Amino acid sequence: MSPVEIADGVFFVHSEMVNWVLLTDGDAVTVIDTGYPGQRGDVEESIRAIGRDPRDVEAVLITHAHVDHIGSAQYLGETYGASVLVHPAEAAHARRECHEVATPWDVLSNIWRPGVLSWAIELVRLGGTAKYGIDFPTPMPVPGALNCPGAPVPVLVPGHTSGHTVYHLPDHGVVISGDALITGHPTSPISGPQLLPRWLNHYYGTAAESLGIIAELGADILLPGHGPIHRGSVAEAAATGRERAGLR
């Protein structure tokens, strides 16, 4: 789970269950996604591993408000004074005023599929069943680059959730895609660019259509929320995802 520097000041942290990204500008840090609640120590250790301290975190950004991506978001804000930013379209979901997440019935009805049972057991171990949100998220200013370390550009790509957001680093040719486009998942039998299985998306058809937005971003490195790094045309990766979703 050691951070890998993908480009100057861009660090990717891969775990079997979920990934996160660290952006640096001098000593200051932006954290994009924060793992499960049970991975809090791993998130803090990844910050130390790149030579910073959790007190150096200035901003926490989330791609979307599922528990495996916001597990330490509020903690980092409350403990270290970091701003916790979400796309305005995701703010109500982050506050848990609405729910756009797979239900226990969704999981149980798919438990027979290869990989789902072991994934569900690990999810429980990492605190994935907690009723966890962000009490006071700050809606980020859009459009344009954010005024935080790394200057990521948020891009709304609805489907997985209503306000799912990817972050574009145009100077580095990088897209941080969260769950809008992944490269692997314990519940998926395939590897490479793809959507999460249908039952793990709130609006699967919209998620598939939103891959066209990602394709227009002009990048050659994809840092997904699940699965390994994808190196190569992000437009081609998005096209593969669309094809696997039944779109051309």
Secondary structure, DSSP 8 states (H G I E B T S, - for coil): ---EEEETTEEEEE-SS-EEEEEEETTEEEEE----GGGHHHHHHHHHHTT--GGGEEEEE-S---HHHHTTHHHHHHHH--EEEE-GGGHHHHTTSS--S--HHHHHHTTTSTTHHHHHHHHHHTTTTS----SS-EE---SS--SSTT--EEEE--SSSTT-EEEEETTTTEEEEETTSBS--TT-S--SSB---GGG-SSHHHHHHHHHHHHTT--SEEEESSS--EES-HHHHHHHHHHHTT--
